[in-house]
Amino acid sequence: MQIRTKKRNKLTQNAELAELAFQLHQGAARLRRTLMEINIPAAYREKLGRRIFDWVNQAQLLGTELSPPNEDAFLSIETTEMECEKLGVF
């Protein structure tokens, strides 16, 4: 019997989770690069920094939702790319 979680219903495929994790990592990387290049107030920079951390953390946690769970699948953008290639996303 499969337990239903908040992040995944029974119809979600592993490839879809991998694609979501990749997009979260990619968005965080782009936002991080942009923060380094532009001049914005420190308070807003901190707020966006927390959002980057949250996106990366969410991507990493998606590894536990795979079937079978693999906590190391989405730790970085590189490992996420390898998992996407293995699942046929790219």
PyMOL commands that set and color helices and strands:
alter all, ss='L'
color gray80, all
select helices_A, chain A and resi 14-37+42-65+77-87
alter helices_A, ss='H'
color red, helices_A
deselect
rebuild
show_as cartoon
